[in-house]
Amino acid sequence: MLYTQRLLDRLKYGAVTLTAMAIASTTLSASIIPLGGGGIVNVANMTGGLVAVTQSTPCIAFSNSTTCLPNTTTPIAVSGTDPIFGTSGTIKDIGVTLPIVSFKTVNLTIGGGPAIFDLQSIDLPVGFAPCTFTTTSGSCSTGTFVFTQSSPTQVSVSFTTKEIGYLGNSASGSTPYIGVFTTQLSGGLAQFGCTTNCTDTIGDILTFEAGGGTIRSTWSATESPLSGVPEPMSFGLIGSGLVAFGLAFRRRRRA
């Protein structure tokens, strides 16, 4: 009888401890963006300029400037079935200095907005051969962008970012995001001021860029949250809770 009562006490104590840990862990992430539709944000109709690689690194200017200015913003349109996001916002140029704080701001159709996305880094492409001035097929990388010759007269350009999304202040919690930005180039380069070798091939695009040209096009992006990653403090609470549970179990066993 005494053994049965001690066992019930241990199970009861353990249930209370684990419940408290679960509540604490949930509270820590209470300030993340309340996204619907799986949390995926589809962004469309962004006018971006692939700026000449005569700068220290390539960059995207989401403004009318021919240089990347991190403080420059331009309106964006948010598309998709997510009912929480509105249809306007701003996005800053991606320059050579990272991170860019408040990289993108999107209005919310519900209270608590706007949603803010900070740019943490640009993921460097892995597994692609370097692009050259004579590349006319396949996929290659400039070290930041991935170029793909999708047809003899069409090239797609893409890059991937790491971001965090939050409401209000990032110090109160945030959601890690992966963003994939893409554009399709077709119709030739003469429209951008090119006079020689102006076809839409990877080699001609890079040659035009290296000569100081700027290619403007419409960009789109799909941004997806990374879920299921506990915050560091959550790990600490879980660990300390388990230790406390073990010590209590040991004391009761000795008693």
Secondary structure, 3 states (H helix, E strand, C coil): CHHHHHHHHHHHHHHHHHHHHHHHHHHHCCCCCCCCHHHCEEEEEEEEEEECCCCCCCEEECCCCCCCCCCCEEECEEECCCCCEEEEEEEECECCCCCEEEEEEEEECCCCCCEEEEEEEEECCCCCEECCCCCCCEEEECCCCEEEEEECCEEEEEEEEEEEEEECCHHHCCEEEEEEEEEEEECCCHHHCCCCCCCCCHHHHHHHHHCCCCEEEEEEEEEEECCCCCCHHHHHHHHHHHHHHHHHHHHHHHC
